[in-house]
Amino acid sequence: MKKLTIAGVDIISGSRQQIALPVANLYTHTELSMTVKSVRGRRDGPTLFVSAAIHGDEINGVEIVRRLLQHKALRSIRGTLLAIPIVNVHGFLNNSRYLPDGRDLNRSFPGSPKSSLAGRMAHTFLNEVVLQCTHGIDLHTGARHRSNLPQIRADIKDKSTLAMAENFGAPVILHSATRDGSLREIASENNIQVLLYEAGEALRFDEVAIRAGVSGILSVMRHIGMLPPSRSKKPKRSSMITGQSAWLRATSSGVLRALVPLGAFVSKGDVLAMISDPLGDYSSDVKILASDDGIVIGRTFLPLVYEGDALFHIAKYKANVEEALEQVNAFREAFEPETYLSGDEYDDHPPIAG
C-alpha cells in the first residue's frame, strides 16, 4: 500500500491509530492539537477524509464521526478513512464559529505556515490530511438559530462527484459553486472529490441529521469501493437535484411567525410567514411570500427579526413535486426514532432527544 504519514506518524495497514496534529497553543502555553483518527484496511483502496467542526459551533458532525468510527462495517474497510471530528479546535472550545483571530477557517485555504492563526491551521490541515486523500466529506450545519434540511452541496457538473452525492441519499442535492478560500475549492483544484453535508443547526444535536449523516457516509464508502455492497433489500433513496436557491429576507422588523416547516414544498406567492407588531397592531402585519416554486431547505428559528434578516432558504424546484414530497417523507420515516428510551435499552446509540 501507498505510504501514508501524518504529523510524522506512519499509518500502518490493518490498524486504527490516533494522531495528534499540533496547532497553535492556547495563551496559557497549554498544548493544543487537532485529532486525526485513522482506520486503514489491509487491502489498497481510496483514502477518504471525513471532517467536522471546521466551524467550531457546528457540532452535529462531531457526533456523526463518533458513531461512524464505532460502526461494525469498518471492520471490512479497504483503503483508509481519516476522520477529523474537530478541525477548528479553538472555535469548538469557545462555542464559536470562528477562530480567535476572528477569521472563518473555511475561507482561509490554502493558508500559509507564516500567516494568521486561521491561515496556519488551514495550511496544516490541507497539507497533512486533505492532500493525501482521494475523496472527502465535510460536515456542516446551519448557523445559530438557523436550521438546514439535510442536503448535499457539491459540484454536480462533475459526474463522479454527482454519483457520490446521489449515493449519499440526502433529500436534496444542491449544485453549489465553490467559494474563494473554501476547503471544497482547494480540494477541487487538486482533483479531490468532496461532498459538503449540511444538516441541522449550530450548537444543537439533531438525531435525524446525525443518523442520515452516518448512513450517507457509509453509502458513499460502499460506492467508491471502501466497503462491501450493502445486503439491505431496502430501495435506494433518491434525491431532488436542483441548481438554484435563494434566501427570502425580512421586509420589515418585528416578530416573525413562520407558517411552513423545513422540507415544505411551496409555490410562488404562498404565504410563508407573518411579521407582526409586538403591540398587537394587526394592520401592520407583513406577509412573507414565496418568490419561487421549491422546497424549504433552510429557515430561521429566531422569532425576532430585523429588516433584511435571512428567513427562508428556498431551493428552486418545479419537477414532480408529489414524488419529491414522498421522498422527503420517506427520508424522515427512515431516520426518525420510533421511541426515545433510556440508553440502557439500546445496543448501539440511543437517540438524542430534540
C-alpha positions in Angstrom: 0.0 0.0 0.0 1.0 3.6 -0.6 2.9 5.1 2.3 0.8 7.5 4.4 2.3 9.7 7.0 0.6 12.3 9.2 2.5 14.6 11.6 5.5 12.3 11.3 3.4 9.2 12.2 3.3 6.3 9.6 -0.3 5.0 9.1 0.0 1.2 9.3 -2.2 -1.1 7.2 -4.7 -3.1 9.2 -4.7 -0.7 12.1 -6.6 2.0 13.9 -4.5 4.9 15.1 -4.9 8.3 16.7 -2.7 11.1 15.6 -2.3 14.5 17.4 -1.7 17.1 14.7 -0.3 20.2 16.6 -2.0 23.6 16.2 -1.4 26.9 17.9 -1.2 26.6 21.7 -3.5 28.5 24.0 -2.5 31.7 25.7 -1.5 29.7 28.7 1.0 27.7 26.7 -1.3 24.7 27.0 -0.6 22.4 24.1 -3.4 22.0 21.6 -3.8 19.6 18.8 -6.2 18.5 16.1 -7.0 14.8 16.5 -7.0 12.6 13.4 -8.4 9.1 13.7 -7.2 6.7 11.0 -8.8 3.4 10.1 -6.7 1.6 7.5 -7.5 -1.7 5.9 -5.1 -4.4 4.8 -6.1 -4.0 1.2 -5.5 -1.0 -1.0 -8.3 1.4 -1.8 -9.4 5.1 -1.7 -8.3 7.4 1.0 -11.3 9.3 2.4 -11.3 12.2 4.9 -14.4 13.0 6.9 -14.1 16.3 8.7 -16.4 18.1 11.1 -16.4 21.4 13.1 -14.5 23.4 10.6 -16.9 26.0 12.0 -16.4 25.4 15.7 -20.1 25.7 16.7 -21.3 23.1 14.1 -21.4 20.0 16.4 -23.7 17.6 14.6 -20.7 16.4 12.6 -18.7 15.6 15.7 -21.4 13.1 16.8 -21.6 11.7 13.2 -17.9 11.0 13.2 -18.1 9.4 16.7 -20.8 7.0 15.5 -19.0 6.3 12.2 -15.8 5.2 14.0 -17.8 2.8 16.1 -19.6 1.2 13.1 -19.1 -2.5 12.6 -18.9 -2.0 8.8 -15.4 -0.5 9.2 -14.0 -4.0 10.0 -14.2 -4.7 6.3 -12.6 -1.5 5.1 -10.4 -1.2 2.1 -8.1 1.8 1.8 -8.0 4.4 4.5 -10.5 6.5 6.4 -9.2 9.7 8.0 -11.7 11.1 10.5 -11.3 14.5 12.0 -14.1 15.2 14.4 -13.0 18.7 15.4 -10.9 20.7 12.9 -11.4 24.1 14.4 -10.3 23.2 17.9 -10.1 26.8 19.1 -13.6 27.6 18.0 -15.0 24.4 19.4 -13.6 25.2 22.8 -15.3 28.6 22.7 -18.6 27.6 21.1 -17.7 29.9 18.3 -18.0 29.5 14.5 -14.7 31.4 14.1 -11.1 31.3 15.3 -9.8 33.6 18.0 -8.4 35.9 15.2 -11.9 36.4 14.0 -11.4 34.6 10.7 -13.6 31.9 9.1 -11.4 28.8 8.7 -13.5 27.8 5.7 -12.4 31.0 3.9 -8.7 30.6 4.7 -7.5 27.8 2.4 -4.8 27.1 1.2 -3.3 29.1 4.1 0.3 29.6 4.9 2.7 28.5 7.7 3.6 32.2 8.3 0.1 33.8 8.1 -2.7 34.3 10.6 -3.9 31.6 13.0 -6.6 30.7 10.5 -4.2 30.5 7.7 -1.7 28.4 9.6 -4.4 26.0 10.7 -5.8 25.7 7.1 -2.3 25.1 5.8 -1.7 22.3 8.4 -5.0 20.6 7.8 -4.7 20.8 4.0 -1.1 19.5 3.7 -1.2 16.9 6.5 -4.6 15.4 5.7 -6.6 16.7 2.7 -3.9 16.4 0.0 -3.2 12.8 1.0 -6.8 11.8 0.1 -8.7 10.9 -3.0 -12.2 11.8 -1.6 -13.7 13.9 1.2 -16.9 14.6 3.1 -17.1 17.8 5.0 -19.9 18.0 7.7 -21.7 21.3 8.4 -24.9 22.7 9.9 -26.8 25.9 9.7 -25.7 28.9 11.7 -27.1 29.7 15.2 -30.9 29.9 15.2 -31.0 28.6 11.6 -31.5 25.0 10.7 -30.9 23.2 7.4 -32.8 20.3 5.9 -30.3 17.5 5.3 -28.7 18.3 2.0 -25.6 17.7 -0.1 -23.8 20.6 -1.7 -21.4 19.7 -4.5 -20.3 20.4 -8.0 -22.8 18.2 -9.8 -21.3 19.1 -13.1 -18.6 16.6 -12.3 -20.1 13.1 -12.9 -18.1 11.3 -10.3 -19.0 13.9 -7.6 -22.6 13.7 -8.6 -22.6 9.9 -8.3 -21.1 10.3 -4.8 -23.9 12.8 -3.9 -26.6 10.5 -5.2 -25.3 7.6 -3.2 -25.3 9.7 0.0 -29.0 9.7 -0.1 -29.9 13.1 1.3 -33.3 14.5 0.3 -31.8 17.4 -1.7 -28.6 17.8 -3.8 -27.8 21.4 -4.4 -25.4 22.4 -7.1 -23.1 24.8 -5.4 -20.1 26.7 -6.9 -17.0 26.7 -4.7 -16.3 29.8 -2.7 -12.9 31.5 -2.5 -10.8 30.1 0.2 -13.0 27.2 1.0 -11.9 23.6 1.7 -14.0 22.4 -1.2 -12.4 24.9 -3.6 -8.8 23.9 -2.8 -9.8 20.2 -2.8 -11.4 20.5 -6.3 -8.3 22.3 -7.6 -6.3 19.2 -6.5 -8.8 16.7 -8.1 -10.2 15.5 -4.8 -13.9 14.8 -5.0 -15.6 16.4 -2.0 -19.2 16.5 -0.7 -20.4 19.1 1.8 -23.2 17.7 4.0 -25.4 20.4 5.6 -27.9 19.4 8.2 -29.4 20.8 11.4 -28.4 23.9 13.5 -25.3 25.1 15.2 -24.8 24.1 18.9 -27.6 21.6 18.7 -27.8 17.9 18.1 -30.3 16.7 15.5 -30.9 13.0 15.7 -32.4 12.6 12.2 -29.5 14.6 10.7 -26.9 12.6 12.6 -28.4 9.2 11.6 -28.7 10.3 8.0 -25.1 11.5 8.0 -23.7 8.2 9.3 -25.8 6.3 6.8 -24.8 8.6 3.9 -21.1 8.3 4.6 -21.2 4.5 4.7 -23.2 4.5 1.4 -20.5 6.7 -0.2 -17.8 4.4 1.1 -19.6 1.5 -0.5 -20.0 3.4 -3.7 -16.2 4.2 -4.0 -15.2 0.7 -3.1 -14.1 1.1 0.5 -16.8 -1.2 1.9 -18.6 -4.2 0.5 -22.0 -3.6 -1.0 -24.9 -3.4 1.4 -27.0 -6.6 1.9 -30.1 -4.5 2.7 -33.0 -5.0 0.4 -34.4 -1.6 1.0 -34.8 0.5 -2.1 -32.2 3.2 -2.7 -33.3 6.7 -1.6 -33.4 9.2 -4.4 -32.7 12.9 -4.1 -34.1 16.1 -5.6 -31.4 17.7 -7.7 -31.5 21.5 -8.1 -29.1 24.1 -9.4 -30.6 27.2 -7.8 -31.6 28.5 -4.4 -32.2 31.8 -2.8 -32.9 33.3 0.7 -36.1 35.2 1.4 -35.3 38.1 3.7 -37.4 40.1 6.2 -39.0 43.2 4.6 -39.6 44.8 7.9 -38.6 44.4 11.6 -40.8 42.7 14.1 -42.0 39.4 15.5 -41.8 36.5 13.0 -44.5 33.8 12.9 -43.3 31.1 10.5 -46.1 29.1 8.8 -44.1 26.4 7.0 -41.6 23.9 8.3 -38.3 22.7 6.8 -38.9 20.3 3.9 -42.2 22.0 2.9 -42.9 22.5 -0.8 -44.1 26.0 -1.6 -45.4 27.7 -4.7 -44.7 31.2 -5.8 -46.9 33.6 -3.9 -47.6 31.3 -0.9 -47.5 33.0 2.5 -44.6 31.5 4.4 -44.7 33.8 7.4 -46.0 36.9 9.0 -44.0 39.7 10.6 -46.1 41.4 13.3 -46.1 44.4 15.6 -45.5 43.0 19.2 -48.0 45.6 20.4 -50.8 43.9 18.6 -51.5 46.2 15.7 -52.8 43.7 13.1 -53.0 46.4 10.4 -49.2 46.5 10.3 -48.7 42.7 9.7 -46.4 42.0 6.8 -46.7 38.8 4.8 -43.6 37.0 3.6 -44.3 35.4 0.2 -42.5 32.7 -1.6 -40.6 34.1 -4.6 -40.4 30.8 -6.5 -41.7 27.2 -6.5 -39.5 25.0 -4.5 -38.6 23.3 -1.2 -37.6 25.0 2.1 -34.1 23.7 2.8 -33.2 26.3 5.5 -35.0 28.6 7.9 -34.6 30.8 10.9 -35.9 29.7 14.3 -35.4 33.1 15.9 -38.8 34.9 16.0 -37.3 38.4 16.5 -36.1 39.8 13.2 -34.7 42.9 11.7 -35.4 44.1 8.2 -33.0 42.3 5.9 -32.6 39.2 8.1 -32.5 35.9 6.2 -35.7 33.9 6.9 -36.2 31.0 4.5 -33.8 29.3 2.1 -35.7 28.0 -0.9 -34.2 25.5 -3.4 -36.0 26.1 -6.7 -37.8 23.0 -7.9 -40.5 22.6 -10.5 -40.3 18.9 -11.3 -42.6 16.1 -9.9 -43.5 17.7 -6.6 -45.7 14.9 -5.3 -42.9 12.3 -6.0 -40.3 14.6 -4.3 -42.6 15.1 -1.3 -42.8 11.3 -0.9 -39.0 11.2 -1.0 -38.8 13.7 1.9 -41.4 11.9 3.9 -39.7 8.5 3.3 -36.4 10.1 4.4 -37.9 11.3 7.7 -39.5 7.9 8.3 -36.2 6.1 7.7 -34.3 8.2 10.3 -36.8 9.4 12.9 -36.5 7.2 16.0 -39.7 5.4 16.9 -39.1 5.9 20.6 -36.8 7.7 22.9 -35.9 5.2 25.6 -33.1 5.2 28.1 -29.5 4.5 27.0 -29.5 1.1 28.7 -32.2 -0.2 26.3 -30.1 0.2 23.2 -27.2 -1.9 21.9 -25.6 0.9 19.9 -26.5 4.6 20.0 -29.5 5.8 22.0 -31.3 8.5 20.0 -30.7 12.0 21.2 -34.0 13.8 22.1 -34.6 17.1 20.4 
